[in-house]
Amino acid sequence: MLVKIRMKIGLRNGVRFKFDNNIIEVGMIALTCHCKNISITVKKSPETVTQCNCSICSRYDALWGYYPPNQVAVVFDKQQSTTYRWGDGCIDFHHCPSCGCITHYTTTEKVEHKKTAVNFRLMNESERQFIPVRKFDGKKNWEYIDD
């Protein structure tokens, strides 16, 4: 079967194509902190990223892409990430001890369904612009507010 690609759009270390209304991705996505001490690789971009307004996420200004832990590879060059366990102790926020960038969070042993959230602010904006942003009210109602 011959598939004609209508438009090529940017994506770091991978290529994202738009064909009609379908997005097709080829390759891996690599994200790094500012000093490149921490590298994160995922096989594909998330359908959406989440911007949460809770007290910690609003300070980090992160855009979270969610994955099962086995779909995220985290590599440290010189130093491992340091963590901050917030509030109820369900999430460990990881940041680079050298440049301070928040890179990802992992759920702790208190959470039954494990996940890793990758901070897509580490991706260039020109590449990230193709991933829709959903707003989550983590401050008050604990629900998506753009539905």
GIKAMO-V24757 format. One record per residue. N is the residue number from 1. PHI is phi in radians with two decimals (none if undefined). NEAR is the number of other C-alpha atoms within 10 Angstrom. Layout:
# GIKAMO-V24757
n phi near
N PHI NEAR
N PHI NEAR
This chain:
# GIKAMO-V24757
n phi near
1 none 3
2 -1.68 4
3 -1.99 6
4 -1.65 8
5 -1.49 11
6 -1.58 9
7 -2.64 11
8 -1.79 13
9 -2.17 13
10 -1.23 15
11 -2.93 23
12 -1.10 16
13 0.93 13
14 -2.96 16
15 -2.24 15
16 -2.01 21
17 -2.01 18
18 -1.93 14
19 -2.18 14
20 0.93 10
21 -1.90 6
22 -1.79 8
23 -1.75 14
24 -2.08 13
25 -2.06 17
26 -2.24 13
27 1.67 14
28 -1.68 16
29 -1.95 18
30 -2.01 19
31 -2.15 23
32 -2.38 22
33 -1.25 21
34 -1.07 16
35 -1.56 13
36 1.20 16
37 -1.22 18
38 -1.96 24
39 -2.05 18
40 -2.16 20
41 -2.17 17
42 -2.27 18
43 -1.33 15
44 -2.64 17
45 -1.29 20
46 -1.27 16
47 -1.04 12
48 -2.50 15
49 -2.05 23
50 -1.96 20
51 -1.90 20
52 -1.76 25
53 -1.83 19
54 -1.14 15
55 -1.08 10
56 -1.54 15
57 -1.12 16
58 -1.14 14
59 -1.29 10
60 -1.31 15
61 0.96 14
62 -1.44 23
63 -2.08 25
64 -1.55 24
65 -1.90 21
66 -1.75 22
67 -2.52 18
68 -1.14 12
69 -0.94 13
70 -1.30 10
71 -1.82 13
72 -2.17 17
73 -1.91 12
74 -1.99 17
75 -2.17 16
76 -1.87 14
77 -1.45 10
78 -1.92 11
79 -2.35 12
80 -1.29 16
81 -1.18 21
82 -1.80 14
83 -2.16 17
84 -2.25 12
85 -1.73 15
86 -1.80 11
87 0.90 8
88 -1.37 7
89 1.34 13
90 -1.59 15
91 -2.32 21
92 -1.86 17
93 -1.51 21
94 -1.82 20
95 -2.44 20
96 -1.33 23
97 -1.25 16
98 -1.56 17
99 -1.77 13
100 1.54 14
101 -1.08 20
102 -1.39 23
103 -1.81 26
104 -2.93 25
105 -2.31 21
106 -2.22 22
107 -1.38 19
108 -1.70 15
109 -1.10 11
110 -1.34 11
111 -1.83 12
112 -1.22 9
113 -1.69 9
114 -1.24 14
115 -2.66 19
116 -2.11 21
117 -1.88 23
118 -1.77 27
119 -1.43 25
120 -1.37 22
121 -1.20 21
122 -1.30 21
123 -1.58 18
124 -1.00 13
125 -1.02 10
126 -1.09 11
127 -1.57 13
128 -1.29 19
129 -1.04 12
130 -1.56 16
131 -1.78 14
132 -1.10 11
133 -1.79 17
134 -1.86 16
135 -1.72 16
136 -2.08 19
137 -1.54 15
138 -1.55 18
139 -1.41 14
140 -2.24 9
141 -1.72 9
142 0.97 12
143 -2.68 13
144 -1.21 14
145 -1.86 12
146 -1.90 9
147 -1.45 7
